[in-house]
Amino acid sequence: MIYVSLIVAFLASILLTPLVKRLAIRIGAVDAPNYRKVHARIMPRLGGLAIYGAFMIGIILLKVVTDFQSDYLYAILIAASIIVLTGVIDDMREISAKAKLLGQIVAACIVVFGGGIHIQEINLPFGGELTFGWLGIPLTIVWIIGITNAINLIDGLDGLAAGVSTIALITLAVTAMLLGNGIVIAMAAILAAATIGFLFFNFHPAKIFMGDTGALFLGFMISVLALLGFKNVTVIAFVIPVIMLGVPISDTFFAIVRRFRMKQKWSDPDKSHLHHRLLDLGFSHRQVVLLIYAMAGMFGLVSIIFSMSSVWGAILIITVLLVAIELFVEIIGLAGKNYKPLLNLVRIFNK
């Protein structure tokens, strides 16, 4: 029955997006161009509302026909609705960062306290376990808010955030399939189907943006589904969602590094994110999006391989991956044009 839900969510997204586009224009939920943005004309946003609606239709259909349920399903859906409401208000009124953060904290607390979803303990690779106790609650909230905003930060080009999120969701579904987690498979797959339907209108040249409504919703759902799939497991498995979200996490991390080095606030916006740097290097809009899709796909594949590796194999994969990321960051100047510690070290050894 899940296949029918996937098809229905996909078709619902295609049907809802044009309606949401008209609604966005009518209520003034539009995105005007400025010095930080790539688009040159006013664009309707709020497209995430179509993704949310299609996802809810798919989930409701699955629940009605198969009695699909879990102890935390309602908590997740209520929290996701609060995130979407926060995004809708922002797309309409452009609320402050503090107000958006408040909405995210409320949603995260509903998941943690209402759904009982939080990190409790991790089995260490060489024996023993690390128990978080009450610290697991703030750690979980930080994880949810961090990933939610990481997806939001990469939403800078047509189809970028939607495509990267789709790849992450498909990776989550595949990994959950390997681990036998049916709830994560269903929710991740239905959300991926809804996002793919939206991509028909959002890929370059876009007819509508997902706005904060979509970016916050997708980031929130990915962060929560990752917790459902990998909580209370080994350190190796805990790293899997970090790898599969390598693109948004790396971009966010090095944005903070870049702003710290430039003596800026960590929350200050700039035009030096991954997609900006690739555009500066001469790649076209479409080429940059496809290149980042390829990167996201690589991270997803590595995370799946990682999930099946031995401890030493996993350590080797992490080491190679970290070195590769650092080299790439230094080459394109993601952390700043003068940030080249590894390349400088290589030059010293080559002398």
C-alpha positions as CSV (number, residue, x, y, z in Angstrom):
1,M,0.0,0.0,0.0
2,I,3.0,2.3,0.5
3,Y,3.5,2.4,-3.3
4,V,-0.1,3.9,-3.7
5,S,0.7,6.5,-1.0
6,L,3.9,7.4,-2.8
7,I,2.0,7.9,-6.1
8,V,-0.8,9.9,-4.4
9,A,1.8,12.1,-2.6
10,F,3.6,12.7,-5.9
11,L,0.5,13.6,-7.8
12,A,-0.9,15.7,-5.0
13,S,2.3,17.8,-5.0
14,I,2.0,18.4,-8.7
15,L,-1.6,19.5,-8.3
16,L,-1.2,21.6,-5.2
17,T,1.9,23.5,-6.3
18,P,0.2,25.7,-8.9
19,L,-2.6,26.4,-6.4
20,V,-0.1,27.4,-3.8
21,K,1.7,29.6,-6.4
22,R,-1.5,31.6,-7.0
23,L,-2.1,31.8,-3.2
24,A,1.4,33.2,-2.7
25,I,1.0,35.9,-5.3
26,R,-2.4,36.9,-3.9
27,I,-1.3,37.2,-0.3
28,G,2.0,38.8,-1.2
29,A,4.3,35.9,-0.1
30,V,6.9,36.7,-2.8
31,D,10.7,36.9,-2.8
32,A,12.2,40.1,-4.2
33,P,15.7,40.1,-5.6
34,N,18.6,41.7,-3.7
35,Y,22.4,41.7,-3.6
36,R,22.5,38.2,-1.9
37,K,20.1,36.5,-4.2
38,V,20.6,34.9,-7.6
39,H,17.1,35.4,-9.1
40,A,16.5,38.7,-10.9
41,R,12.7,39.0,-10.7
42,I,10.0,38.7,-8.0
43,M,9.2,35.1,-7.3
44,P,6.3,33.5,-5.4
45,R,7.4,31.5,-2.4
46,L,5.4,29.4,0.1
47,G,5.9,26.3,-2.2
48,G,6.7,24.2,0.9
49,L,3.0,24.4,1.7
50,A,2.4,22.1,-1.3
51,I,5.1,19.6,-0.1
52,Y,3.6,19.6,3.4
53,G,0.0,19.1,2.0
54,A,1.1,16.3,-0.3
55,F,3.0,14.6,2.5
56,M,0.0,14.8,4.9
57,I,-2.3,13.4,2.2
58,G,0.1,10.4,1.6
59,I,0.4,9.8,5.4
60,I,-3.3,10.0,6.0
61,L,-4.0,7.6,3.1
62,L,-1.5,5.1,4.4
63,K,-2.9,5.4,7.9
64,V,-6.6,5.0,6.8
65,V,-5.9,2.0,4.6
66,T,-3.2,0.1,6.6
67,D,-3.7,1.6,10.1
68,F,-0.2,2.9,10.0
69,Q,0.8,4.3,13.3
70,S,3.5,4.6,16.0
71,D,3.9,6.0,19.5
72,Y,5.3,9.3,18.1
73,L,3.5,9.8,14.8
74,Y,1.1,12.4,16.1
75,A,3.8,14.3,17.9
76,I,5.9,14.5,14.8
77,L,2.9,15.7,12.6
78,I,1.9,18.3,15.2
79,A,5.5,19.6,15.5
80,A,5.9,19.6,11.7
81,S,2.7,21.7,11.4
82,I,4.1,24.2,13.9
83,I,7.3,24.4,11.8
84,V,5.2,24.9,8.6
85,L,3.1,27.6,10.3
86,T,6.4,29.4,11.3
87,G,7.6,29.2,7.8
88,V,4.3,30.5,6.3
89,I,4.3,33.5,8.6
90,D,8.0,34.2,7.7
91,D,7.3,33.9,4.0
92,M,4.4,36.4,4.4
93,R,5.9,38.8,6.9
94,E,9.6,38.0,7.2
95,I,9.7,37.6,11.0
96,S,12.9,37.9,13.0
97,A,15.4,35.1,13.4
98,K,14.5,34.9,17.1
99,A,10.8,34.3,16.3
100,K,11.7,31.6,13.8
101,L,14.0,30.0,16.4
102,L,11.2,30.0,18.9
103,G,9.0,28.1,16.5
104,Q,11.7,25.6,16.0
105,I,12.3,25.1,19.7
106,V,8.6,24.6,20.4
107,A,8.4,22.0,17.6
108,A,11.6,20.2,18.8
109,C,10.2,20.1,22.4
110,I,7.0,18.5,21.2
111,V,9.0,15.8,19.5
112,V,11.2,15.3,22.5
113,F,8.6,15.5,25.3
114,G,5.4,14.6,23.4
115,G,6.9,11.8,21.3
116,G,9.7,10.6,23.6
117,I,12.2,10.9,20.8
118,H,15.7,11.8,22.1
119,I,19.2,10.5,22.2
120,Q,19.7,8.3,25.3
121,E,22.8,6.2,24.9
122,I,25.4,5.1,22.4
123,N,27.3,1.8,22.3
124,L,31.0,2.6,21.9
125,P,32.9,0.7,19.1
126,F,35.5,-0.9,21.4
127,G,33.2,-1.8,24.2
128,G,31.1,0.0,26.8
129,E,28.4,2.6,26.3
130,L,28.0,6.3,26.6
131,T,24.9,7.3,28.5
132,F,23.7,10.9,28.1
133,G,21.0,10.9,30.7
134,W,19.2,14.3,30.8
135,L,21.8,15.8,28.5
136,G,20.2,13.7,25.7
137,I,17.3,16.1,25.7
138,P,19.2,19.4,24.9
139,L,21.5,17.5,22.5
140,T,18.4,16.2,20.6
141,I,16.9,19.7,20.4
142,V,20.2,21.2,19.2
143,W,20.4,18.4,16.5
144,I,16.9,19.1,15.3
145,I,17.4,22.9,15.2
146,G,20.8,22.6,13.6
147,I,19.7,20.3,10.7
148,T,16.5,22.3,10.2
149,N,18.6,25.5,9.6
150,A,21.3,23.7,7.6
151,I,18.7,22.8,4.9
152,N,17.4,26.4,5.1
153,L,20.9,27.8,4.5
154,I,21.5,25.9,1.2
155,D,18.2,27.1,-0.2
156,G,19.8,29.6,-2.5
157,L,19.4,28.2,-6.0
158,D,16.4,26.8,-8.0
159,G,15.8,23.3,-6.9
160,L,18.9,23.0,-4.7
161,A,17.3,22.5,-1.2
162,A,14.5,20.3,-2.7
163,G,16.9,18.1,-4.6
164,V,19.4,17.7,-1.8
165,S,16.6,17.0,0.7
166,T,15.2,14.4,-1.7
167,I,18.5,12.6,-2.0
168,A,18.9,12.7,1.8
169,L,15.3,11.2,2.2
170,I,16.0,8.5,-0.3
171,T,19.2,7.6,1.5
172,L,17.3,7.6,4.8
173,A,14.7,5.2,3.3
174,V,17.3,2.9,1.9
175,T,19.3,2.8,5.1
176,A,16.1,2.2,7.1
177,M,15.3,-0.6,4.8
178,L,18.6,-2.2,5.6
179,L,17.9,-1.8,9.4
180,G,14.2,-2.9,9.0
181,N,12.7,0.3,10.3
182,G,9.3,0.4,8.5
183,I,8.1,3.8,10.0
184,V,11.2,5.6,8.7
185,I,10.9,3.9,5.3
186,A,7.3,5.0,4.9
187,M,7.6,8.6,6.1
188,A,10.9,9.3,4.3
189,A,9.7,7.8,1.0
190,I,6.3,9.6,1.0
191,L,8.1,12.9,1.8
192,A,10.6,12.3,-1.0
193,A,7.7,11.6,-3.5
194,A,6.0,14.9,-2.5
195,T,9.3,16.8,-2.9
196,I,10.0,15.3,-6.3
197,G,6.6,16.4,-7.4
198,F,7.4,20.0,-6.3
199,L,10.7,19.9,-8.1
200,F,8.9,19.9,-11.5
201,F,8.1,23.6,-10.7
202,N,11.2,24.4,-8.7
203,F,14.1,23.2,-10.8
204,H,15.9,25.9,-12.9
205,P,14.2,28.0,-14.2
206,A,11.9,27.9,-11.1
207,K,8.3,29.0,-11.3
208,I,8.0,29.0,-7.5
209,F,10.3,28.9,-4.4
210,M,9.7,26.6,-1.5
211,G,10.5,29.5,0.9
212,D,11.1,29.0,4.6
213,T,7.9,27.0,4.7
214,G,9.5,24.2,2.7
215,A,13.2,24.5,3.8
216,L,12.3,24.5,7.5
217,F,9.8,21.7,7.1
218,L,12.2,19.5,5.1
219,G,15.1,20.1,7.4
220,F,12.9,19.4,10.5
221,M,11.5,16.2,9.1
222,I,15.0,14.9,8.0
223,S,16.4,15.7,11.4
224,V,13.6,13.8,13.2
225,L,13.6,10.8,10.8
226,A,17.3,10.5,11.2
227,L,16.9,10.3,15.0
228,L,14.1,7.6,14.6
229,G,16.4,5.5,12.4
230,F,19.6,5.8,14.4
231,K,19.0,6.5,18.1
232,N,20.3,4.3,20.8
233,V,22.8,2.5,18.6
234,T,26.6,2.4,18.1
235,V,28.8,5.4,17.4
236,I,29.2,4.0,13.9
237,A,25.5,4.1,13.2
238,F,25.1,7.5,14.9
239,V,27.6,9.0,12.3
240,I,25.4,7.8,9.4
241,P,22.9,10.7,9.4
242,V,25.8,13.1,9.7
243,I,27.4,11.7,6.6
244,M,24.2,11.6,4.5
245,L,23.6,15.2,5.3
246,G,27.2,16.1,4.5
247,V,26.4,18.9,2.0
248,P,24.2,21.1,4.3
249,I,26.2,20.3,7.4
250,S,29.6,21.1,5.8
251,D,28.2,24.3,4.3
252,T,26.8,25.4,7.6
253,F,30.0,24.5,9.6
254,F,32.3,26.3,7.2
255,A,30.0,29.3,7.1
256,I,30.4,29.6,10.9
257,V,34.2,29.2,10.5
258,R,34.3,31.8,7.7
259,R,32.3,34.3,9.8
260,F,34.4,33.7,12.9
261,R,37.6,34.3,10.9
262,M,36.0,37.5,9.4
263,K,34.9,38.6,12.9
264,Q,31.3,38.5,11.9
265,K,28.3,37.2,13.9
266,W,27.7,33.5,13.2
267,S,24.2,34.3,12.1
268,D,25.2,37.1,9.7
269,P,24.1,36.3,6.1
270,D,26.7,36.4,3.3
271,K,27.2,35.4,-0.3
272,S,30.0,32.8,0.2
273,H,28.0,29.6,0.6
274,L,28.9,26.5,-1.4
275,H,26.6,27.4,-4.3
276,H,27.9,31.0,-4.3
277,R,31.5,29.9,-4.5
278,L,30.8,27.4,-7.4
279,L,29.0,30.2,-9.3
280,D,32.0,32.5,-8.7
281,L,34.2,29.7,-10.2
282,G,32.3,30.0,-13.5
283,F,29.7,27.2,-13.3
284,S,26.2,27.9,-14.6
285,H,23.2,27.9,-12.4
286,R,22.0,24.5,-13.6
287,Q,25.6,23.1,-13.4
288,V,26.0,24.2,-9.8
289,V,22.7,22.5,-8.8
290,L,23.6,19.3,-10.6
291,L,27.1,19.3,-9.1
292,I,25.8,19.7,-5.6
293,Y,23.2,16.9,-6.3
294,A,26.2,14.7,-7.2
295,M,27.9,15.6,-4.0
296,A,24.8,14.9,-2.0
297,G,24.5,11.5,-3.8
298,M,28.1,10.7,-3.0
299,F,27.5,11.4,0.7
300,G,24.4,9.3,0.6
301,L,26.2,6.4,-1.0
302,V,29.1,6.7,1.4
303,S,26.7,6.6,4.4
304,I,25.1,3.4,3.1
305,I,28.5,1.8,2.6
306,F,29.5,3.1,6.0
307,S,26.5,1.5,7.6
308,M,27.7,-1.9,6.4
309,S,31.4,-1.4,7.3
310,S,33.4,-2.9,10.2
311,V,34.8,-0.5,12.9
312,W,38.2,-0.1,11.2
313,G,36.6,0.2,7.8
314,A,34.3,2.9,9.1
315,I,37.3,4.8,10.7
316,L,39.1,4.6,7.3
317,I,36.0,6.0,5.4
318,I,35.7,8.9,7.9
319,T,39.4,9.8,7.6
320,V,39.3,9.8,3.8
321,L,36.1,11.7,3.8
322,L,37.2,14.4,6.2
323,V,40.5,14.9,4.2
324,A,38.6,15.1,0.9
325,I,36.1,17.7,2.4
326,E,38.9,19.8,3.8
327,L,40.8,19.8,0.5
328,F,37.6,20.7,-1.5
329,V,36.8,23.5,1.0
330,E,40.2,25.0,0.7
331,I,40.3,24.8,-3.1
332,I,37.0,26.6,-3.6
333,G,37.5,29.0,-0.7
334,L,34.4,28.0,1.3
335,A,35.9,29.1,4.6
336,G,37.6,32.2,3.2
337,K,40.1,32.8,0.4
338,N,43.1,32.7,2.7
339,Y,42.0,29.5,4.6
340,K,44.4,26.8,3.2
341,P,46.1,25.0,6.2
342,L,46.1,21.5,4.5
343,L,47.2,22.8,1.1
344,N,50.0,24.9,2.8
345,L,51.1,21.7,4.6
346,V,51.2,19.8,1.3
347,R,53.3,22.6,-0.2
348,I,55.8,22.5,2.7
349,F,56.3,18.7,2.2
350,N,56.7,19.1,-1.5
351,K,59.6,21.6,-1.1
